[in-house]
Each structure stands twice: as structure tokens, then as C-alpha cells.
Amino acid sequence: MSLSKRLYEADYVGEITCKHPLLEKGERFTIDFGRQKNEQGTWEIVSIDGAPLYLCKKVLKNGSLSESDSLNNCRKFHESVIYRAFD
């Protein structure tokens, strides 16, 4: 049996959690890179429970958050993608 299988069975490999999220709720960022058009636009962080994956909702043109939970308007972004959008 390989070492990775033994470590997995011994509960050394578990769910990766973040004790101290780096980003806060309500922070807005704009994605203007990438090939997927439905990811481009302004997003706002609405949940930090699953950090380093942050649940985000799309910001509409009038400045309010989208109410829809479809994939076009509600996504989880990794903090590295968000920091890339800040630059």
C-alpha cells in the first residue's frame, strides 16, 4: 500500500479549512480577464464560511446584488483569483 493511501486511511488527509479568512464580506472586485464571459464583471463576497473558496454574487449595473442563485450570478471563487482581480 502506498504512503498516500495509508495517510488517507489514518485520517491525516482531511478537509482543508481556513481558520482566519483573509477577505471580508462585502468586498467587491472586478474580473476582466479569462475566457468565460459569464465570469467577467463586478462581484461581491457574500459568504466567507468556506474560505479559501468565497461565495460571491454578481453586482448588477444599478449597483445592487443579483437575487438569482444561478451559476451566472452566484459562484465560488478562490482567493487567488480574487487577489488577481484586485491588481
N, C-alpha and C positions, 0 to 999 in steps of 0.2 A: 504494500500500500504506500502511496506517495505521501510525502510530508504534508502537502496541502490538504489531502483528504483526512489525514489524521488530525490536523489542526481544526478543520471544519467540524469533525465529529466531537472534538474535545471542547467545542464552544468558544474557541479563540477567535473565530471569524464571526462577526455579528453585524448588526445593522449599524451603519456609520451615522452617528448623530453629532450635532454641533451643540456644545453647551452654551456658547456665547455667540449668537448671531452677529455678524458684522454690520449688516444693514438694518434699517428700521422700517417699520410700517409707514406707508405714506410717501416714501421716496419715489420720485418719478425719474425715468430715464428714457432716452430715445434711441431706438435701434434703426440705423440707416445703412446697415451692412448685411450681407448674406443674400442668398438666392430666393428664399421664401418670402413672397410679398406679404403673406398674412402675418409674419413676424415683425415686419417693419412698421414703425410708428412709435407713439409715446405710450409707455406702460407705467403702471403704479403698483408697488408692492402692497398686497392686501393681507398676506399671512406669512409669518416667519417661523411657523411651527416646524416645518420640515427642512430647516437650514442644513446644508448649504443649497438646497433647492427652495426657491422662494415662489409662492403662488402670486401671480400678477394678473391684473386686469387691464384691458386696453382703455386708454383715455380717448374719449370722443372729441370731435372738433370743437364742441361747445365747452369743453373743459371738465365734463362730468364723466364718471366711470360707467362703463358698459354694464348693463344688468344681466346680459346673456352669459350663460356658462358654456357656450360652445367653444370649440378649440380655437376658433378665430379670435375670440375675445377673452379667454381665460387660459393661461399657460403657466407652467412651472419653468423658471429659468434658473440656471446655475449661477452662483455669484460671480464666477469668472466672466460669464457673458455680460452680466450687468456692469462689472467694472470696465470691461472693454467698451461698453456703450457710454460710460462716463467720460472716457478720454476723447 
